[in-house]
Amino acid sequence: MSSDLAIQVGRDALIMVMLVAAPMLGLGLLVGILVSIFQAITQIQEQTLSFVPKIMAVFVAVLLFGPWMLSLMVDYTREILLHLPTMIR
């Protein structure tokens, strides 16, 4: 395997990780900001108030974006397995 190919495979893997994690992180961030604003307005400083909605938001993101994330991962895995014989040389 050449160094250029190794760098390309690593780059593609990092992009895949970012694409798969982005919906969950984005929705969790949005809910966290909204809960923080709500806590600042009402001056309620309960720890579970910020934790539980973010967990639920990430779960909803997995439910909504799960099929898309799975198809991305399957396509990437298929591409890696198809190019495996050329990588070994």
N, C-alpha and C positions, 0 to 999 in steps of 0.2 A: 504494500500500500504506500503510495507516495504521500509526501507531506501535504501537498495541495488537496488531495482527496480526503485525507484525515481532517484537515481544516474545514473543508466543505461539509463533511458529515457532522462534525461538531457544531458548525454554524447552523445547519439545518435542524439539529436536535435542540439547540437553544431557542430557535425561532418556534419550534413546535411546542416546547414547554411554555413559552410566553403566550402563544395563542390559546393553549388549553387552559392555562391558569387565569387568563385575563377576565373572562366573564365572572368568575367567582370572586376574584380580588376586586374588580370594579364595583360589583353590586355590594360587596361587604364594605368597601370604602364609602359608597354613597349612603348606605344605611348608617354607618358609623358617624358620618358628618351630620346627618339629619338628627340622630339621637343626641349627639353632642350639642347641637343647636337647641334642641328641646330641653336638655338638661340645663343649659345656660339660661334659657328663658325662664324656666320654672324653678331653678335653683334646687333641683332634686339631684343628689349626688349618690344614687344607688348604683353599685357596681354591676348587679345583674341586669339592670335596665340597659346598659350598653352592651352586655355580652350576649344575651339571649336573642335580641333582634338580628345581630350580625350572624349568629349561627343559623338562624332560620333563613336569612337572606342567601347565605351560601348554599344551603340545602335547596332552596327554590331555584337558584342558578344552576345547580347540578341537574335538577329535574328539567328545567327549560332548555339548557344548552347541552345536556348529556348526549343526545343523539349526534349533534354536530361535532362535539369533542371526540366521540367514539369514531366517527367516520374519518376525522382528521388523523387520529392515531392509527387506524387500520390502513389508511392510504399510505402513511409514512412508513409503517412496518412493511407493507407490501413492496414499496419502493426500495427499502433497504435490502429486503430478502432477494428481490430481483437483481439488484446490483452487486450482491455478495460475491458471485463468481469473478467479477471484474476487480473487486477490491482485494481479493486474495493474491492475485498475480503480482 
